[in-house]
Amino acid sequence: MTKAEIVNNISSKLGLEKSDTQRVVESFMDEVIKSLESGENVYLRGFGSFTIKTRAEKTGRNITKGTSIIIPAHNVPAFKPAKSFVDSVKEKVAVK
């Protein structure tokens, strides 16, 4: 599902204009990004948590040159779904 599909679904369910719904969806995403950029985690009860994970420094390989490189420690955003979210997906989606 794309952002456009999410906007279409929400606007049709709530009877709102697509442009208004798109601004709300984009504002939500901007707030999540701003919170993570400022070092704050975002917790949405029943949905999940957007957190910051720290990756340790490690040695990698530059395949084209055949040399080792040091990849510095860095932070990455992560999402952990809520237990109810996970259970719902397990129950409703068939294993392929």
DSSP file (Angstrom, degrees, kcal/mol; ACC not computed):
  #  RESIDUE AA STRUCTURE BP1 BP2  ACC     N-H-->O    O-->H-N    N-H-->O    O-->H-N    TCO  KAPPA ALPHA  PHI   PSI    X-CA   Y-CA   Z-CA
    1    1 A M              0   0    0      0, 0.0     2,-0.2     0, 0.0     3,-0.0   0.000 360.0 360.0 360.0 137.2    0.0    0.0    0.0
    2    2 A T     >  -     0   0    0      1,-0.1     4,-2.1     0, 0.0     5,-0.1  -0.501 360.0-104.9 -99.7 170.6    1.3    3.4   -0.9
    3    3 A K  H  > S+     0   0    0      1,-0.2     4,-2.6     2,-0.2     5,-0.2   0.890 122.0  55.2 -61.6 -38.5    0.8    6.8    0.8
    4    4 A A  H  > S+     0   0    0      1,-0.2     4,-2.5     2,-0.2    -1,-0.2   0.892 107.5  49.2 -62.1 -39.9   -1.7    7.8   -1.9
    5    5 A E  H  > S+     0   0    0      2,-0.2     4,-2.6     1,-0.2    -1,-0.2   0.887 110.0  50.9 -66.9 -38.8   -3.8    4.6   -1.2
    6    6 A I  H  X S+     0   0    0     -4,-2.1     4,-2.6     2,-0.2     5,-0.2   0.932 111.0  48.7 -62.4 -45.5   -3.7    5.4    2.5
    7    7 A V  H  X S+     0   0    0     -4,-2.6     4,-2.7     1,-0.2     5,-0.2   0.924 112.0  49.0 -60.5 -45.6   -4.9    8.9    1.8
    8    8 A N  H  X S+     0   0    0     -4,-2.5     4,-2.1     1,-0.2    -2,-0.2   0.923 112.6  47.5 -60.8 -45.3   -7.7    7.7   -0.5
    9    9 A N  H  X S+     0   0    0     -4,-2.6     4,-2.1     2,-0.2    -2,-0.2   0.926 115.0  44.5 -63.5 -45.8   -8.9    5.1    2.0
   10   10 A I  H  X S+     0   0    0     -4,-2.6     4,-2.5     1,-0.2     6,-0.3   0.924 113.1  50.3 -66.5 -44.2   -9.0    7.5    4.9
   11   11 A S  H  X>S+     0   0    0     -4,-2.7     4,-1.3    -5,-0.2     5,-1.3   0.882 112.6  46.9 -64.6 -36.6  -10.6   10.3    3.0
   12   12 A S  H  <5S+     0   0    0     -4,-2.1    -1,-0.2    -5,-0.2    -2,-0.2   0.876 113.4  48.7 -72.3 -35.4  -13.4    8.0    1.7
   13   13 A K  H  <5S+     0   0    0     -4,-2.1    -2,-0.2    -5,-0.2    -1,-0.2   0.892 122.4  32.7 -67.8 -39.7  -14.0    6.5    5.2
   14   14 A L  H  <5S-     0   0    0     -4,-2.5    -2,-0.2    -5,-0.2    -1,-0.2   0.535 103.9-122.6 -97.5  -7.6  -14.2    9.9    6.9
   15   15 A G  T  <5 +     0   0    0     -4,-1.3     2,-0.2    -5,-0.2    -3,-0.2   0.825  63.3 141.2  70.2  30.8  -15.7   11.9    4.0
   16   16 A L      < -     0   0    0     -5,-1.3    -1,-0.2    -6,-0.3     2,-0.1  -0.639  60.2 -92.3-101.8 161.2  -12.9   14.4    4.0
   17   17 A E     >  -     0   0    0     -2,-0.2     4,-2.3     1,-0.1     5,-0.2  -0.443  31.8-126.6 -67.2 144.6  -11.2   16.0    1.0
   18   18 A K  H  > S+     0   0    0      1,-0.2     4,-2.7     2,-0.2     5,-0.2   0.869 109.6  55.5 -62.2 -36.5   -8.1   14.1   -0.3
   19   19 A S  H  > S+     0   0    0      2,-0.2     4,-1.9     1,-0.2    -1,-0.2   0.900 109.3  46.3 -65.3 -39.5   -6.0   17.3    0.0
   20   20 A D  H  > S+     0   0    0      2,-0.2     4,-1.9     1,-0.2    -2,-0.2   0.917 113.8  48.6 -66.6 -43.0   -6.9   17.7    3.7
   21   21 A T  H  X S+     0   0    0     -4,-2.3     4,-2.7     1,-0.2    -2,-0.2   0.894 109.3  52.9 -64.6 -40.0   -6.3   14.0    4.4
   22   22 A Q  H  X S+     0   0    0     -4,-2.7     4,-2.7     1,-0.2     5,-0.2   0.902 107.7  51.1 -63.3 -40.4   -2.9   14.2    2.6
   23   23 A R  H  X S+     0   0    0     -4,-1.9     4,-2.2     2,-0.2    -1,-0.2   0.891 111.1  48.9 -63.2 -38.8   -1.8   17.1    4.7
   24   24 A V  H  X S+     0   0    0     -4,-1.9     4,-2.4     2,-0.2    -2,-0.2   0.940 112.8  46.5 -65.7 -47.0   -2.8   15.2    7.9
   25   25 A V  H  X S+     0   0    0     -4,-2.7     4,-2.2     1,-0.2    -2,-0.2   0.927 115.2  46.2 -62.2 -45.3   -0.9   12.1    6.8
   26   26 A E  H  X S+     0   0    0     -4,-2.7     4,-2.4     1,-0.2    -1,-0.2   0.869 111.2  52.4 -66.2 -36.4    2.2   14.1    5.8
   27   27 A S  H  X S+     0   0    0     -4,-2.2     4,-2.3    -5,-0.2    -1,-0.2   0.898 108.4  51.4 -65.3 -39.8    2.0   16.1    9.1
   28   28 A F  H  X S+     0   0    0     -4,-2.4     4,-2.1     2,-0.2    -2,-0.2   0.942 111.5  46.6 -60.2 -47.9    1.9   12.8   11.1
   29   29 A M  H  X S+     0   0    0     -4,-2.2     4,-2.4     1,-0.2    -2,-0.2   0.900 111.3  52.1 -63.6 -39.8    5.0   11.5    9.2
   30   30 A D  H  X S+     0   0    0     -4,-2.4     4,-2.9     1,-0.2    -1,-0.2   0.900 108.6  50.9 -61.8 -41.1    6.8   14.8    9.7
   31   31 A E  H  X S+     0   0    0     -4,-2.3     4,-2.3     2,-0.2    -1,-0.2   0.896 109.9  49.5 -65.1 -40.1    6.1   14.7   13.5
   32   32 A V  H  X S+     0   0    0     -4,-2.1     4,-2.3     2,-0.2    -2,-0.2   0.937 113.4  46.8 -62.7 -45.9    7.5   11.2   13.8
   33   33 A I  H  X S+     0   0    0     -4,-2.4     4,-2.7     1,-0.2    -2,-0.2   0.928 112.3  49.4 -62.4 -46.3   10.6   12.2   11.8
   34   34 A K  H  X S+     0   0    0     -4,-2.9     4,-1.6     1,-0.2     6,-0.2   0.899 110.8  50.7 -60.9 -41.1   11.1   15.3   13.9
   35   35 A S  H  <>S+     0   0    0     -4,-2.3     5,-2.7     1,-0.2    -1,-0.2   0.932 113.0  44.7 -63.2 -45.6   10.7   13.4   17.2
   36   36 A L  H ><5S+     0   0    0     -4,-2.3     3,-1.4     1,-0.2    -2,-0.2   0.892 110.6  54.5 -67.1 -38.5   13.3   10.8   16.1
   37   37 A E  H 3<5S+     0   0    0     -4,-2.7    -1,-0.2     1,-0.3    -2,-0.2   0.818 107.9  50.6 -63.8 -29.5   15.7   13.4   14.9
   38   38 A S  T 3<5S-     0   0    0     -4,-1.6    -1,-0.3    -5,-0.2    -2,-0.2   0.402 124.7-104.2 -89.3   4.0   15.5   15.1   18.3
   39   39 A G  T < 5S+     0   0    0     -3,-1.4     2,-0.4     1,-0.3    -3,-0.2   0.523  79.4 129.4  91.0   5.8   16.2   11.8   20.0
   40   40 A E      < -     0   0    0     -5,-2.7    -1,-0.3    -6,-0.2    -2,-0.2  -0.795  51.7-135.6 -97.6 135.6   12.7   11.1   21.2
   41   41 A N        -     0   0    0     -2,-0.4     2,-0.5    -3,-0.1    10,-0.2  -0.505  14.9-134.5 -80.8 157.1   11.0    7.8   20.6
   42   42 A V  E     -A   50   0A   0      8,-2.6     8,-2.8    -2,-0.2     2,-0.5  -0.971  17.5-167.1-118.0 122.8    7.3    7.7   19.4
   43   43 A Y  E     -A   49   0A   0     -2,-0.5     2,-0.6     6,-0.2     6,-0.2  -0.945   7.0-176.1-114.4 120.1    4.9    5.3   21.1
   44   44 A L  E >>  -A   48   0A   0      4,-2.9     3,-2.5    -2,-0.5     4,-2.3  -0.905  28.7-130.7-116.3 100.8    1.5    4.6   19.6
   45   45 A R  T 34 S+     0   0    0     -2,-0.6    -2,-0.0     1,-0.3     4,-0.0  -0.226  90.5  11.6 -55.3 129.8   -0.4    2.3   21.9
   46   46 A G  T 34 S+     0   0    0      1,-0.1    -1,-0.3    35,-0.0    36,-0.0   0.292 129.4  56.8  85.1  -9.5   -1.9   -0.6   20.0
   47   47 A F  T <4 S-     0   0    0     -3,-2.5    35,-2.1     1,-0.3     2,-0.3   0.741 103.1 -99.4-115.5 -57.9    0.1    0.1   16.9
   48   48 A G  E  <  -AB  44  81A   0     -4,-2.3    -4,-2.9    33,-0.3     2,-0.4  -0.969  29.4 -76.5 159.1-172.0    3.8    0.1   17.8
   49   49 A S  E     -AB  43  80A   0     31,-2.5    31,-2.6    -2,-0.3     2,-0.6  -0.974  17.8-151.7-127.2 134.2    6.9    2.1   18.6
   50   50 A F  E     +AB  42  79A   0     -8,-2.8    -8,-2.6    -2,-0.4     2,-0.3  -0.929  36.3 167.6 -98.4 119.8    9.3    4.2   16.4
   51   51 A T  E     - B   0  78A   0     27,-2.6    27,-2.7    -2,-0.6     2,-0.5  -0.775  37.4-114.4-129.4 171.3   12.6    4.1   18.1
   52   52 A I  E     - B   0  77A   0     -2,-0.3     2,-0.4    25,-0.2   -11,-0.1  -0.942  28.8-165.3-108.5 126.6   16.3    4.9   17.5
   53   53 A K  E     - B   0  76A   0     23,-3.0    23,-2.8    -2,-0.5     2,-0.5  -0.910  13.3-137.1-112.6 141.3   18.7    2.0   17.4
   54   54 A T  E     - B   0  75A   0     -2,-0.4     2,-0.5    21,-0.2    21,-0.2  -0.854  11.9-152.5 -99.3 125.7   22.5    2.4   17.6
   55   55 A R  E     - B   0  74A   0     19,-3.7    19,-1.7    -2,-0.5     3,-0.1  -0.827  20.4-125.8 -95.1 133.2   24.6    0.3   15.3
   56   56 A A        -     0   0    0     -2,-0.5     2,-0.1    17,-0.2    15,-0.0  -0.306  32.8 -88.9 -74.2 159.5   28.1   -0.5   16.6
   57   57 A E        +     0   0    0     16,-0.1     2,-0.3    13,-0.0    -1,-0.1  -0.429  57.5 172.5 -63.8 141.7   31.2    0.3   14.6
   58   58 A K  E     -C   71   0B   0     13,-2.3    13,-3.5    -2,-0.1     2,-0.5  -0.966  34.8-106.7-149.7 165.7   32.2   -2.6   12.4
   59   59 A T  E     +C   70   0B   0     -2,-0.3    11,-0.2    11,-0.2     2,-0.2  -0.825  39.4 177.4 -96.6 131.1   34.6   -3.7    9.7
   60   60 A G  E     -C   69   0B   0      9,-3.3     9,-2.5    -2,-0.5     2,-0.4  -0.665  24.2-114.1-122.5 179.8   33.2   -4.0    6.1
   61   61 A R  E     -C   68   0B   0      7,-0.2     2,-0.9    -2,-0.2     7,-0.2  -0.961   5.1-145.4-121.8 135.5   34.5   -4.8    2.7
   62   62 A N  E  >> -C   67   0B   0      5,-3.2     4,-2.4    -2,-0.4     5,-1.2  -0.869  20.5-166.9 -91.8 102.4   34.8   -2.7   -0.4
   63   63 A I  T  45S+     0   0    0     -2,-0.9    -1,-0.2     1,-0.2     5,-0.0   0.856  80.3  54.0 -65.1 -37.4   34.2   -5.4   -2.9
   64   64 A T  T  45S+     0   0    0      1,-0.2    -1,-0.2    -3,-0.1    -2,-0.0   0.873 122.1  28.8 -67.4 -36.2   35.3   -3.4   -5.9
   65   65 A K  T  45S-     0   0    0     -3,-0.3    -2,-0.2     2,-0.1    -1,-0.2   0.621 100.6-130.0 -97.5 -15.7   38.7   -2.5   -4.4
   66   66 A G  T  <5 +     0   0    0     -4,-2.4     2,-0.3     1,-0.3    -3,-0.2   0.803  63.6 128.1  71.8  29.0   39.1   -5.6   -2.3
   67   67 A T  E   < -C   62   0B   0     -5,-1.2    -5,-3.2     0, 0.0     2,-0.3  -0.767  60.3-114.2-116.4 161.8   39.9   -3.6    0.8
   68   68 A S  E     -C   61   0B   0     -2,-0.3     2,-0.3    -7,-0.2    -7,-0.2  -0.717  31.7-170.5 -90.6 144.3   38.6   -3.4    4.4
   69   69 A I  E     -C   60   0B   0     -9,-2.5    -9,-3.3    -2,-0.3     2,-0.6  -0.956  22.8-122.2-132.1 154.2   36.8   -0.3    5.6
   70   70 A I  E     -C   59   0B   0     -2,-0.3   -11,-0.2   -11,-0.2   -13,-0.0  -0.858  18.2-155.2 -96.4 123.2   35.6    0.8    9.0
   71   71 A I  E     -C   58   0B   0    -13,-3.5   -13,-2.3    -2,-0.6     3,-0.1  -0.885  23.9-132.5 -96.2 114.6   31.9    1.6    9.2
   72   72 A P        -     0   0    0      0, 0.0   -17,-0.1     0, 0.0     2,-0.0  -0.177  27.7 -87.8 -68.0 160.0   31.5    4.0   12.0
   73   73 A A        +     0   0    0    -16,-0.1     2,-0.3   -19,-0.1   -17,-0.2  -0.379  59.1 168.2 -61.8 143.2   28.8    3.7   14.7
   74   74 A H  E     -B   55   0A   0    -19,-1.7   -19,-3.7    -3,-0.1     2,-0.3  -0.981  33.3-112.6-155.8 163.1   25.6    5.3   13.7
   75   75 A N  E     -B   54   0A   0     -2,-0.3   -21,-0.2   -21,-0.2   -23,-0.0  -0.792  28.0-174.6-101.8 144.4   21.9    5.6   14.7
   76   76 A V  E     -B   53   0A   0    -23,-2.8   -23,-3.0    -2,-0.3     2,-0.2  -0.986  27.6-112.7-134.8 146.7   19.0    4.2   12.5
   77   77 A P  E     -B   52   0A   0      0, 0.0     2,-0.3     0, 0.0   -25,-0.2  -0.515  37.5-174.8 -75.1 148.5   15.3    4.5   12.9
   78   78 A A  E     -B   51   0A   0    -27,-2.7   -27,-2.6    -2,-0.2     2,-0.4  -0.971  16.8-147.1-141.8 155.2   13.4    1.3   13.8
   79   79 A F  E     -B   50   0A   0     -2,-0.3   -29,-0.2   -29,-0.2   -31,-0.0  -0.992   8.7-172.5-126.1 131.3    9.8    0.2   14.1
   80   80 A K  E     -B   49   0A   0    -31,-2.6   -31,-2.5    -2,-0.4   -33,-0.1  -0.969  22.2-136.0-122.0 114.9    8.5   -2.4   16.5
   81   81 A P  E     -B   48   0A   0      0, 0.0   -33,-0.3     0, 0.0   -34,-0.1  -0.317  25.7-103.7 -69.2 152.3    4.9   -3.4   16.2
   82   82 A A     >  -     0   0    0    -35,-2.1     4,-2.5   -38,-0.2     3,-0.3  -0.329  30.9-111.1 -69.1 156.3    2.7   -3.8   19.2
   83   83 A K  H  > S+     0   0    0      1,-0.2     4,-2.9     2,-0.2     5,-0.2   0.891 119.5  52.3 -57.9 -42.1    1.8   -7.3   20.4
   84   84 A S  H  > S+     0   0    0      2,-0.2     4,-2.0     1,-0.2    -1,-0.2   0.863 109.3  50.8 -63.7 -35.3   -1.8   -6.9   19.4
   85   85 A F  H  > S+     0   0    0     -3,-0.3     4,-2.1     2,-0.2    -2,-0.2   0.937 112.2  46.1 -64.9 -48.7   -0.7   -5.7   15.9
   86   86 A V  H  X S+     0   0    0     -4,-2.5     4,-2.6     1,-0.2    -2,-0.2   0.925 112.7  49.9 -60.8 -46.7    1.6   -8.8   15.5
   87   87 A D  H  X S+     0   0    0     -4,-2.9     4,-2.1     1,-0.2    -1,-0.2   0.884 109.2  52.3 -61.7 -39.1   -1.1  -11.2   16.7
   88   88 A S  H  X S+     0   0    0     -4,-2.0     4,-2.2    -5,-0.2    -1,-0.2   0.912 111.1  46.1 -63.5 -43.8   -3.7   -9.7   14.3
   89   89 A V  H  X S+     0   0    0     -4,-2.1     4,-2.3     1,-0.2    -2,-0.2   0.923 111.8  51.7 -66.4 -43.6   -1.4  -10.1   11.3
   90   90 A K  H  < S+     0   0    0     -4,-2.6    -1,-0.2     1,-0.2    -2,-0.2   0.895 114.6  43.8 -58.0 -40.0   -0.5  -13.7   12.4
   91   91 A E  H  < S+     0   0    0     -4,-2.1    -1,-0.2    -5,-0.2    -2,-0.2   0.866 121.5  35.5 -74.0 -38.1   -4.2  -14.6   12.7
   92   92 A K  H  < S+     0   0    0     -4,-2.2     2,-0.6    -5,-0.2    -2,-0.2   0.651 102.8  72.2 -98.1 -16.8   -5.4  -12.9    9.4
   93   93 A V  S  < S-     0   0    0     -4,-2.3     2,-0.1    -5,-0.2    -1,-0.1  -0.890  75.0-134.9-108.5 125.0   -2.6  -13.4    6.9
   94   94 A A        -     0   0    0     -2,-0.6     2,-0.3     1,-0.1    -2,-0.1  -0.431  25.2-109.0 -73.9 147.3   -2.0  -16.9    5.5
   95   95 A V              0   0    0      1,-0.1    -1,-0.1    -2,-0.1    -5,-0.0  -0.602 360.0 360.0 -75.2 133.2    1.5  -18.2    5.3
   96   96 A K              0   0    0     -2,-0.3    -1,-0.1    -3,-0.0    -2,-0.0   0.432 360.0 360.0 -93.7 360.0    2.7  -18.4    1.7
